[in-house]
């Protein structure tokens, strides 16, 4: 199957790509300022007989397909999204590796910001549904992730609610929600009825920017949690909420949240 080429823009993203997988770079374009910062990458591309070129801003914009290219664009093949195998999920749970599940996050910038936070906190796996509303890794997501895409693998499943139910024996599946049933996230952990010692790693589920979690996905979660605010605005941007919840709910043990 023929793969689609995508631009990876911005110095941080390109440097992370080169550090992690230099052979993924098929072509590299940069402006005068960036040319002085990517000599090592250019040298490698020369040795491997690949195209690298200093171009004018107008041409760089055409290559990137956006004004927001940061002065450098690497052309790569988009990576196919794998479906996690049951034995993989069991290994993740055994190693107490947290998961981030996205329920139709439609904005590529939000996807990139969530991946950036995940990489910062050491989260290695994000799962998205095969759904037309779900944003997938592309130029904008790579750029906003600031290199995080090279440290986080995005998996894809056909039906997110089904996946939530399948991993529930292994994971505490925690959905972010504004429902009255949701436990409140406090600085010291979760408050409300039903608290109990946590024995499983956490899979955090985040919903669509406008509609939140679908009723089916919310029903497949083992807990729902909400971030209490002042009430002056209705909610947080999903990528901001993701950062707060990942920091609060994911291990290390010094940050265990519901006990």
C-alpha positions as CSV (number, residue, x, y, z in Angstrom):
1,X,0.0,0.0,0.0
2,X,1.4,3.4,-1.0
3,X,2.1,5.7,1.9
4,X,1.2,9.3,2.1
5,X,4.0,11.9,2.4
6,X,3.6,14.5,5.2
7,X,5.6,17.6,6.2
8,X,7.2,17.7,9.6
9,X,7.7,21.4,10.5
10,X,9.7,23.2,13.2
11,X,13.2,22.7,14.5
12,X,12.3,20.7,17.6
13,X,10.2,18.3,15.6
14,X,12.8,17.8,12.9
15,X,15.6,17.3,15.4
16,X,13.6,14.8,17.3
17,X,12.8,12.9,14.1
18,X,16.5,12.9,13.1
19,X,17.6,11.7,16.6
20,X,15.0,8.9,16.6
21,X,14.8,7.8,13.0
22,X,17.1,9.7,10.6
23,X,16.3,7.5,7.7
24,X,12.7,8.6,7.9
25,X,13.7,11.9,6.4
26,X,13.2,11.8,2.6
27,X,13.8,15.4,1.9
28,X,14.7,18.5,3.9
29,X,14.1,22.1,3.2
30,X,15.1,25.1,5.3
31,X,15.7,28.9,5.3
32,X,18.9,30.8,5.8
33,X,18.6,31.0,9.6
34,X,17.9,27.3,10.0
35,X,20.6,26.3,7.6
36,X,23.2,27.1,10.2
37,X,21.4,24.9,12.8
38,X,21.0,21.7,10.8
39,X,24.5,21.2,9.4
40,X,24.7,17.7,11.1
41,X,21.4,16.7,9.5
42,X,22.4,18.0,6.1
43,X,25.7,16.2,6.3
44,X,23.9,12.9,7.0
45,X,21.5,13.5,4.2
46,X,24.4,14.2,1.8
47,X,26.0,10.9,2.8
48,X,22.8,9.0,2.3
49,X,22.2,10.7,-1.1
50,X,19.0,12.5,-0.1
51,X,17.7,15.9,-1.0
52,X,18.4,18.8,1.3
53,X,18.0,22.4,0.2
54,X,18.1,26.0,1.4
55,X,15.0,27.7,-0.1
56,X,13.3,31.1,0.1
57,X,10.4,31.6,2.5
58,X,7.8,31.5,-0.3
59,X,9.0,28.1,-1.5
60,X,9.2,26.8,2.1
61,X,5.6,27.8,2.6
62,X,4.6,25.8,-0.4
63,X,6.5,22.8,0.7
64,X,5.1,22.9,4.2
65,X,1.5,23.8,3.1
66,X,1.4,26.3,6.0
67,X,2.8,29.6,7.1
68,X,3.7,28.0,10.4
69,X,6.7,26.0,9.3
70,X,9.3,27.5,11.7
71,X,11.9,27.8,8.9
72,X,12.4,24.1,8.4
73,X,10.4,21.2,6.8
74,X,11.2,17.5,6.6
75,X,9.2,15.4,4.2
76,X,8.5,11.9,5.6
77,X,6.1,9.0,4.9
78,X,3.1,9.0,7.3
79,X,3.3,6.0,9.6
80,X,0.5,3.5,9.5
81,X,-1.4,3.3,12.8
82,X,-1.3,-0.2,14.3
83,X,-4.0,-1.9,16.3
84,X,-2.7,-3.0,19.7
85,X,-2.6,-6.7,20.1
86,X,-4.1,-8.3,23.3
87,X,-0.7,-9.5,24.4
88,X,0.7,-6.0,24.0
89,X,-2.0,-4.6,26.2
90,X,-1.3,-7.3,28.8
91,X,2.4,-6.4,28.8
92,X,1.6,-2.7,29.2
93,X,-0.6,-3.4,32.1
94,X,1.9,-5.8,33.7
95,X,4.5,-3.0,33.4
96,X,1.9,-0.5,34.8
97,X,2.3,1.7,31.8
98,X,-0.4,4.4,31.6
99,X,-2.6,4.8,28.4
100,X,-4.3,7.8,26.9
101,X,-7.4,7.1,24.9
102,X,-8.9,9.8,22.7
103,X,-12.6,9.7,21.8
104,X,-13.0,11.7,18.6
105,X,-10.5,14.6,19.4
106,X,-11.1,16.5,16.2
107,X,-8.5,19.3,16.3
108,X,-5.1,18.3,15.1
109,X,-3.5,21.0,17.3
110,X,-5.2,19.4,20.4
111,X,-3.9,16.0,19.3
112,X,-0.4,17.5,19.0
113,X,-0.6,19.2,22.4
114,X,-1.8,16.0,24.1
115,X,1.0,14.0,22.6
116,X,3.5,16.7,23.7
117,X,2.3,16.4,27.3
118,X,2.3,12.6,27.1
119,X,5.9,12.6,25.9
120,X,6.9,15.0,28.6
121,X,5.4,12.7,31.3
122,X,6.8,9.6,29.8
123,X,3.5,8.2,28.4
124,X,4.4,5.9,25.5
125,X,1.0,4.9,24.0
126,X,-2.0,6.8,22.8
127,X,-5.1,5.0,21.3
128,X,-7.5,6.7,18.9
129,X,-10.6,5.3,17.2
130,X,-11.0,4.7,13.5
131,X,-13.6,7.5,13.2
132,X,-14.0,10.3,10.7
133,X,-14.1,12.9,13.5
134,X,-10.8,11.8,15.0
135,X,-7.7,13.9,14.1
136,X,-4.7,11.8,13.0
137,X,-0.9,12.7,12.9
138,X,-0.2,15.2,10.2
139,X,1.7,18.4,9.8
140,X,-0.2,20.4,12.5
141,X,-0.1,17.6,15.1
142,X,3.6,17.0,14.5
143,X,4.4,20.7,14.7
144,X,2.5,21.3,17.9
145,X,3.9,18.1,19.5
146,X,7.4,19.7,19.3
147,X,9.1,16.3,18.8
148,X,6.7,14.4,21.0
149,X,5.5,12.3,18.1
150,X,8.9,10.5,18.0
151,X,8.4,9.3,21.6
152,X,4.7,8.4,21.6
153,X,3.2,5.7,19.4
154,X,-0.4,6.3,18.3
155,X,-2.5,3.1,17.9
156,X,-5.9,2.9,16.3
157,X,-8.9,0.7,17.2
158,X,-12.1,0.2,15.3
159,X,-14.4,0.8,18.3
160,X,-13.2,2.7,21.3
161,X,-16.0,1.7,23.7
162,X,-15.3,-2.0,22.9
163,X,-11.6,-1.4,23.6
164,X,-12.4,0.2,26.9
165,X,-14.4,-2.8,28.0
166,X,-11.7,-5.2,26.8
167,X,-9.0,-3.5,28.9
168,X,-11.1,-2.9,32.0
169,X,-9.9,-6.1,33.7
170,X,-6.4,-4.8,33.3
171,X,-6.8,-1.0,33.6
172,X,-8.7,1.5,35.6
173,X,-10.4,3.2,32.7
174,X,-11.0,6.8,33.8
175,X,-13.1,9.1,31.6
176,X,-12.9,12.8,31.8
177,X,-16.5,14.1,32.2
178,X,-18.6,16.9,33.4
179,X,-21.3,14.4,34.5
180,X,-22.7,14.7,38.0
181,X,-21.6,11.1,38.5
182,X,-18.0,12.0,38.1
183,X,-15.7,12.1,41.1
184,X,-14.0,15.5,41.7
185,X,-10.3,15.8,41.2
186,X,-8.7,17.5,44.2
187,X,-5.1,18.6,44.8
188,X,-4.8,15.7,47.1
189,X,-6.6,13.2,44.9
190,X,-10.2,12.3,44.1
191,X,-13.0,13.1,46.5
192,X,-16.4,11.5,46.6
193,X,-18.0,8.1,47.1
194,X,-16.4,4.9,45.9
195,X,-12.8,5.7,46.6
196,X,-10.7,2.6,47.0
197,X,-7.0,1.6,46.8
198,X,-5.7,1.6,43.2
199,X,-4.4,-1.7,42.1
200,X,-4.4,-1.2,38.3
201,X,-2.6,1.3,36.0
202,X,-4.8,4.0,34.6
203,X,-6.1,4.4,31.0
204,X,-7.3,8.1,30.8
205,X,-10.1,8.7,28.3
206,X,-10.6,12.2,26.8
207,X,-13.7,13.2,24.8
208,X,-14.4,15.3,21.8
209,X,-13.9,19.1,22.1
210,X,-17.6,19.9,21.7
211,X,-19.5,16.8,22.7
212,X,-17.2,15.2,25.3
213,X,-17.3,11.4,25.7
214,X,-19.9,9.5,23.8
215,X,-22.5,7.9,26.0
216,X,-21.2,4.5,25.0
217,X,-17.6,5.3,25.8
218,X,-18.6,6.9,29.1
219,X,-20.5,3.8,30.0
220,X,-17.5,1.6,29.3
221,X,-15.3,3.6,31.7
222,X,-14.8,2.2,35.2
223,X,-14.7,5.7,36.7
224,X,-15.5,9.2,35.6
225,X,-13.6,12.2,36.9
226,X,-14.1,15.9,36.6
227,X,-11.8,18.9,37.3
228,X,-13.6,21.4,39.5
229,X,-13.3,25.0,38.6
230,X,-14.6,28.4,39.5
231,X,-17.7,28.1,37.3
232,X,-16.8,31.3,35.4
233,X,-16.2,29.3,32.2
234,X,-17.8,26.0,31.4
235,X,-14.7,23.9,30.7
236,X,-11.0,23.7,29.9
237,X,-9.5,23.1,26.5
238,X,-9.2,19.3,26.1
239,X,-5.4,19.5,25.9
240,X,-5.2,21.5,29.1
241,X,-7.5,19.1,30.9
242,X,-5.4,16.2,29.5
243,X,-2.2,17.7,31.0
244,X,-3.8,18.2,34.4
245,X,-5.3,14.7,34.5
246,X,-2.2,12.9,33.2
247,X,-0.1,14.6,35.9
248,X,-2.6,13.8,38.6
249,X,-3.6,10.3,37.7
250,X,-0.6,8.6,36.3
251,X,2.2,7.1,38.3
252,X,5.0,7.5,39.7
253,X,3.7,6.4,43.0
254,X,4.4,9.7,44.7
255,X,1.5,11.1,42.5
256,X,-1.1,8.4,42.9
257,X,-4.4,10.1,43.0
258,X,-7.1,7.9,44.2
259,X,-6.3,5.9,47.3
